[in-house]
């Protein structure tokens, strides 16, 4: 699996790196599943980057999207809305949506807002599959 800078012409459609003001986003595609690695701050300033990626993934033959939030240092309500929009987009496109390894700040936000139990977790899915 290779990684490419999406701002320049990419030779590999399976992995892309992108950056916004304080957010970097990397997507890695493998066997119909796209893992979206986010790092930094997911907020009003960086939300358009997430929206752009979601539009692209919705047109692909993606069967599952996994959001890895372990390196997200800050998320506000706009970022949370972006995650929920991704979940809705997956539901509309018959795509499985999962969240993996939320950072402590994101975990707390999900708990306080009551959203935590609404988001299927990658770790739970792997346990069900016996991995």
Helices and strands as residue ranges (DSSP letters): E 15-19, E 23-30, E 33-42, H 47-59, E 64-75, H 77-92, E 96-100, H 104-113, G 116-118, H 122-128
